[in-house]
Amino acid sequence: MEQVKSIFKERHSKYLQYLKGDFEFDKHKSATVTIQFPLEFKKLLLLSLVEQVLKKVVVRSVVGVDRCSLIVPEKGDPYLFVLGQSFEAFEKHDKLFQLNKIASNHSYALKLKYGIEACRANIVKEIRAVFDVYGIAVDYRHLSLIADFITYNGDYRAFNRIGMEESTSPFLKMSYETTMKYLIQSSVTKETDWMQSPSSALVLGQVP
């Protein structure tokens, strides 16, 4: 609390003469300060002053965590909604938190912490959550195929044209995005497509 007072007096010393009384602190939860100005005083935006003071005051911070909110649902146990990523911050308090219920939408961070299988399962969960919002039911086998493509080499591979560049099938790459780029590239390097992928077979009207 003394930190708040010292910051205010240091950065806004010109307003000290208008302080009415002292700072009032309520059980370490809030602070109240009363400032009284004469009627002829110039217009003052108190909000900007408060924001400047708050930027200098740190109650407690955790590296990797920007914001943390306690959510108390009508049914079920309360949980923390965290903006950021720091598994270690919660592992230090294993008696307070149920570590086996930790969930994250950062699949790559889960891969680094728990392995590629955890990453794969999380990809399926997150994609399904996106479709569930719109009431769209997608068969698990389709989602599992996507997750397998992203993680089958033991690492996280982007599910876009950059991830497709590892493929040896020119027609497969051309059927996804940037057709002219891959067409020119495969022609210049004289690449061969053996029609072993479903996409390349469909391009030429053949049965995969």
GIMOVEN-V402989 format. One record per backbone hydrogen bond with DSSP energy under -1.0 kcal/mol. NH is the residue of the N-H (numbers start at 1). CO is the residue of the C=O. If there is no record, write none. Layout:
BEGIN
[[NH/CO] [NH/CO]]
END
This chain:
BEGIN
[[5/1] [6/2] [7/3] [8/4] [9/5] [10/6] [11/7] [12/8] [15/12] [16/13] [18/15] [19/16] [20/34] [24/32] [26/30] [29/26] [32/24] [36/18] [41/38] [49/45] [50/46] [51/47] [52/48] [53/49] [54/50] [55/51] [56/53] [65/62] [66/83] [67/83] [69/81] [71/79] [79/71] [81/69] [83/67] [85/64] [91/87] [92/88] [93/90] [96/93] [97/93] [99/97] [101/98] [102/99] [107/105] [110/106] [111/107] [112/108] [113/109] [114/110] [115/111] [119/115] [120/116] [121/117] [122/118] [123/119] [124/120] [125/121] [126/122] [127/123] [128/124] [129/125] [130/126] [131/127] [132/128] [133/129] [135/132] [136/131] [142/139] [143/139] [144/140] [145/141] [146/142] [147/143] [148/144] [149/145] [150/146] [151/147] [152/148] [154/151] [157/150] [160/158] [164/160] [166/163] [167/164] [173/169] [174/170] [175/171] [177/173] [182/178] [183/179] [184/180] [185/181] [186/182] [187/183] [188/184] [189/185] [191/186] [201/197] [202/198] [203/199] [205/202] [206/201]]
END
